[in-house]
Amino acid sequence: MDSCAPAGFVVVANRLPVDSTIAADGTITTTTSPGGLVTALKPVLARTKGHWVGWSGLVDLPAGAEQPQRTEDGLSLVPVSLTSSDYAEFYEGMANATLWPLYHDRVVAPEFHPHWYARYAQVNQAFADAAVKVTAPGGTIWVQDYQLQLVPGMIKQQRPDVRVGFFCHIPFPGPDLFGQLPWRESILAGLVASDVLGFQIVHCAENFLATVARFLPAATIVRTAAGNRGVQAEIHLPNGHVCVVGAFPISIDVAQVREVAATTDPMQLRATLGDPAIVLAGVDRLDYTKGILTRLAAIEQLLQQQVFDPATMTFVQIATPSRERIEEYQRTRELVEQAVGRINGTYARLGRPVIHYHHTTYAAPALYELYAATDIMVVNAMKDGMNLVAKEYVTCRNGRPGQLVLSEAAGAAQELRQARLINPHDEQELAAAIAAAITTVQHHPDSAVADLATMAAHIAQYDVQYWADEFLACLRP
């Protein structure tokens, strides 16, 4: 089958599910990038001979460059080309210096620039155009995340025959914050053009409904029965269109995580770390929303109080490089690395750092090995749509005692109630929670096993396939 033949099901995301590199001679090489979204949607894409529309990650490709058409396992790809100007203004600008900080409670101040929004609209149009070209009559298109919020409306303008779903992976702000956007009505209009609009948690869906009530007064919100596949309300527009709104918490591919984790050697990793009695860890993109500085301050406080014993304990911080050309990210890295240096300079012994800091990208097997080796995982994001690290940690620990210290501002906190929930803005509370987790691991291991087992059972029941099935059951009734 021609890879561009119209299909009944199309996924549209900012990125294709591949990692691409370009050689000096212009040859493009791709490898499939693993991820829960790909795993969840692959069966539907295979069954429908569907397509995945997205950007390869490369900019300014020469005319005629052969972009990837299929993944190694046969998934059909439809590349959207971006220029370096697109990347700077659409991705680094509007998406990640305007929308990202605004949707994360203004942890840093968003910037509002009309030329960024103009480029955002232009790139969204390119994604919408690519999608409609490869969608069969009466087909279904599922659009992913905040980079593409105008796409549903653009698709419907061209193809009212298709069903369009949109899922927002990051938090959605309330009307007071969202109302700061100069383009608020346009973005809302793009989103409500969806047939089904999904958010991670009920609070975000309620924020969206409140925002629609304030800024789209012509819309009518009709509440639906609770428990109907996560659906909370219908938005009725004057033109007769109905947008279904609900909460659909995303999750992980539990079977795949367990399978990979089983091949790792966590005891060998602990030996590499110096055989500490307790391993604590944090795993994040190096992002100001993740609370890494607060986490390090809490660890420093516990060192000062002699609760954290550097002779028997160690902390591993994985800080994956992210958006490194954006000034706030550069500043965050600088502050984090200063804090790591100060803590290690004060408390480490020769050859035994207190903080093992790694500013690099690790593949899933290495991360799962770390999770399996970690006694206490600290996830204290200032704001997070879900946070799958929390779910992966619980799954990888697999019967061993462990403690999850979890931000109440992460979507995962709505499900993982046996975690030690903390206010991410309260350094004292975070330090106390870590101290309590240390005590539990040391003196109450049976309790630590039971807590993780309860959370693991929940995650196994509501895995990423459940998430996809529930959303698609609404989108394709």
Long-range contacts (C-beta under 8 A, 24 or more apart in sequence): 1-49, 3-51, 3-69, 3-70, 3-76, 3-77, 3-78, 4-51, 4-78, 4-133, 4-134, 5-49, 5-134, 6-133, 6-134, 6-135, 6-136, 6-137, 6-139, 7-48, 7-49, 7-50, 7-51, 7-76, 7-134, 7-135, 7-136, 7-139, 8-48, 8-49, 8-50, 8-135, 8-136, 8-138, 8-139, 8-140, 9-44, 9-45, 9-48, 9-50, 9-139, 9-140, 9-141, 9-142, 10-50, 10-51, 10-52, 10-53, 10-78, 10-131, 10-134, 10-135, 10-139, 10-140, 10-141, 10-142, 11-41, 11-45, 11-50, 11-51, 11-52, 11-53, 11-54, 11-141, 11-142, 11-144, 12-53, 12-54, 12-127, 12-128, 12-130, 12-131, 12-141, 12-142, 12-143, 12-144, 12-148, 12-151, 13-37, 13-52, 13-53, 13-54, 13-143, 13-144, 13-145, 13-148, 14-54, 14-55, 14-91, 14-95, 14-144, 14-145, 14-147, 14-148, 15-54, 15-55, 15-56, 15-57, 16-52, 16-54, 16-55, 16-56, 16-57, 16-68, 16-77, 16-79, 17-52, 17-54, 17-71, 17-75, 17-77, 18-56, 18-68, 18-71, 18-77, 19-57, 20-56, 20-57, 20-58, 20-67, 20-68, 22-58, 22-61, 22-65, 26-62, 26-65, 28-56, 28-58, 28-61, 28-65, 28-66, 28-67, 28-68, 30-56, 30-68, 30-71, 31-72, 32-71, 32-72, 32-73, 32-75, 34-364, 36-250, 36-251, 36-252, 36-253, 36-388, 36-464, 37-144, 37-464, 38-75, 39-253, 39-256, 39-464, 39-465, 40-253, 40-464, 40-465, 40-467, 40-468, 41-142, 41-468, 42-73, 42-75, 44-468, 44-472, 45-75, 45-76, 46-74, 46-75, 49-76, 50-76, 51-76, 51-77, 51-78, 51-134, 52-76, 52-77, 52-78, 53-78, 53-80, 53-127, 53-130, 53-131, 53-134, 54-78, 54-79, 54-80, 54-127, 55-79, 55-80, 55-81, 55-82, 59-83, 59-84, 59-86, 59-87, 60-84, 78-130, 78-131, 78-134, 80-123, 80-126, 80-127, 80-130, 81-126, 82-123, 85-119, 86-119, 86-122, 86-123, 89-115, 89-116, 89-119, 89-120, 90-116, 90-119, 90-120, 90-122, 90-123, 90-147, 91-147, 92-323, 92-325, 92-326, 93-119, 93-120, 94-119, 94-120, 95-120, 95-146, 95-147, 96-323, 96-326, 97-326, 97-328, 98-181, 99-146, 99-147, 99-149, 100-146, 100-170, 100-289, 101-328, 102-173, 102-177, 102-178, 102-180, 102-181, 103-146, 103-170, 103-171, 103-172, 103-173, 103-177, 104-170, 104-171, 104-289, 104-382, 104-383, 105-171, 105-173, 105-177, 105-382, 105-383, 105-409, 106-177, 107-288, 107-289, 107-382, 107-383, 108-288, 108-328, 110-180, 112-180, 112-181, 112-182, 114-182, 117-182, 117-183, 120-150, 121-150, 121-186, 124-148, 124-149, 124-150, 124-151, 124-154, 124-190, 125-150, 125-154, 127-151, 128-154, 128-155, 128-158, 129-154, 129-158, 131-155, 132-158, 132-159, 132-162, 135-159, 135-162, 137-161, 138-162, 139-163, 140-164, 140-165, 140-472, 140-475, 140-476, 141-165, 142-166, 142-167, 142-471, 142-472, 142-475, 143-167, 143-194, 144-169, 145-169, 145-170, 146-170, 149-187, 149-190, 149-191, 150-186, 150-187, 150-190, 151-190, 152-190, 152-191, 152-193, 152-194, 153-189, 153-190, 153-191, 153-192, 153-193, 154-190, 155-193, 156-193, 156-241, 163-195, 163-196, 163-475, 163-476, 164-193, 164-194, 164-195, 165-194, 165-195, 165-196, 165-197, 165-198, 165-471, 165-472, 165-474, 165-475, 166-191, 166-194, 166-196, 166-197, 166-198, 167-197, 167-198, 167-199, 167-248, 167-250, 167-471, 168-197, 168-198, 168-199, 168-200, 168-204, 168-385, 169-200, 169-250, 169-385, 169-386, 170-385, 171-200, 171-204, 171-383, 171-384, 171-385, 171-411, 172-199, 172-204, 172-205, 172-207, 172-208, 172-211, 173-207, 173-211, 174-207, 174-210, 174-211, 175-207, 175-210, 175-211, 175-213, 175-214, 175-215, 178-207, 178-211, 178-215, 179-211, 179-214, 179-215, 184-211, 184-215, 185-215, 185-216, 188-212, 188-215, 188-216, 189-216, 191-243, 192-216, 192-219, 192-235, 192-237, 192-241, 192-243, 193-241, 193-243, 194-243, 195-242, 195-243, 195-244, 195-475, 196-243, 196-244, 196-246, 196-471, 196-474, 196-475, 197-243, 197-244, 197-245, 197-246, 198-230, 198-245, 198-246, 198-247, 198-248, 198-471, 198-474, 199-245, 199-246, 199-247, 199-248, 200-247, 200-248, 200-249, 200-250, 200-385, 200-386, 200-411, 201-247, 201-249, 201-386, 201-411, 201-414, 202-232, 202-247, 202-414, 204-247, 204-385, 204-411, 205-232, 205-233, 205-245, 205-246, 205-247, 206-232, 208-245, 209-233, 209-235, 209-245, 229-470, 229-473, 229-474, 230-470, 230-474, 231-474, 244-474, 246-474, 248-467, 248-470, 248-471, 249-386, 249-411, 249-414, 249-415, 249-462, 249-467, 250-385, 250-386, 250-388, 250-464, 250-467, 251-386, 251-388, 251-391, 251-459, 251-462, 251-463, 251-464, 251-466, 251-467, 252-388, 252-391, 252-392, 252-395, 252-459, 252-463, 252-464, 253-463, 253-464, 253-465, 254-395, 254-459, 254-460, 254-463, 254-464, 255-463, 257-364, 257-368, 257-392, 257-395, 257-396, 258-395, 258-396, 258-398, 260-364, 260-365, 260-368, 261-368, 261-369, 261-371, 261-372, 261-395, 261-396, 261-398, 262-398, 263-365, 264-365, 264-368, 264-369, 264-372, 265-369, 266-369, 266-370, 266-372, 266-373, 267-373, 269-369, 269-370, 269-373, 270-373, 273-314, 273-316, 273-356, 273-373, 274-314, 274-352, 276-312, 276-313, 276-314, 277-312, 277-313, 277-442, 278-312, 278-313, 278-314, 278-375, 278-376, 278-438, 278-441, 278-442, 279-313, 279-314, 279-315, 279-316, 279-373, 279-374, 279-375, 279-376, 280-313, 280-314, 280-315, 280-316, 280-374, 280-375, 280-376, 280-377, 280-378, 280-434, 281-315, 281-316, 281-317, 281-318, 281-370, 281-371, 281-374, 281-376, 281-377, 281-378, 282-315, 282-316, 282-317, 282-318, 282-377, 282-378, 282-379, 282-380, 283-317, 283-318, 283-320, 283-367, 283-370, 283-371, 283-377, 283-389, 284-318, 284-319, 284-320, 284-381, 284-389, 285-319, 285-320, 285-321, 285-322, 286-319, 286-320, 286-321, 286-322, 286-329, 286-332, 286-333, 286-336, 286-359, 287-322, 287-323, 287-329, 287-332, 288-328, 288-329, 288-332, 288-382, 289-381, 289-382, 289-383, 289-384, 290-380, 290-381, 290-382, 290-384, 291-380, 291-381, 291-382, 291-407, 291-424, 292-317, 292-319, 292-332, 292-336, 293-332, 293-335, 293-336, 293-339, 294-380, 294-382, 294-424, 294-425, 294-427, 294-430, 295-378, 295-380, 295-430, 296-336, 296-339, 296-340, 296-343, 296-355, 297-339, 297-427, 298-380, 298-427, 298-430, 298-431, 298-434, 299-343, 299-354, 299-355, 299-431, 299-434, 300-339, 300-342, 300-343, 301-427, 301-428, 301-431, 302-431, 302-434, 302-435, 303-343, 303-346, 303-347, 303-354, 305-435, 307-435, 307-438, 308-354, 308-434, 308-438, 310-347, 310-348, 310-349, 310-352, 310-354, 311-349, 313-438, 314-352, 314-353, 314-354, 314-355, 314-356, 315-354, 315-355, 315-356, 316-355, 316-356, 316-358, 316-370, 316-374, 317-355, 317-356, 317-357, 317-358, 318-358, 318-360, 318-362, 318-367, 318-370, 319-357, 319-358, 319-359, 320-359, 320-360, 320-361, 320-362, 321-359, 321-360, 321-361, 333-359, 367-392, 368-392, 368-396, 371-395, 371-396, 371-397, 372-396, 372-397, 372-398, 372-400, 374-402, 375-401, 375-402, 375-403, 375-441, 376-402, 376-403, 376-404, 376-405, 376-434, 376-437, 376-438, 376-441, 377-402, 377-403, 377-404, 377-405, 378-405, 378-430, 378-434, 379-404, 379-405, 379-406, 379-407, 379-410, 379-412, 380-405, 380-406, 380-407, 380-422, 380-424, 380-430, 381-407, 381-409, 381-410, 381-424, 382-407, 382-409, 382-424, 382-425, 383-409, 383-410, 383-424, 384-409, 384-410, 384-411, 384-412, 385-411, 386-410, 386-411, 386-412, 387-411, 387-412, 388-412, 390-416, 390-419, 391-416, 391-459, 394-452, 394-455, 394-456, 394-459, 395-456, 395-459, 395-460, 397-452, 397-456, 398-456, 399-449, 399-453, 400-449, 400-452, 401-441, 401-445, 401-446, 401-448, 401-449, 401-452, 402-441, 402-448, 402-449, 402-452, 403-437, 403-440, 403-441, 403-448, 403-451, 404-451, 404-452, 404-455, 405-430, 405-433, 405-434, 405-437, 415-455, 415-458, 415-459, 415-462, 416-455, 416-458, 416-459, 418-451, 418-452, 418-454, 418-455, 419-451, 419-455
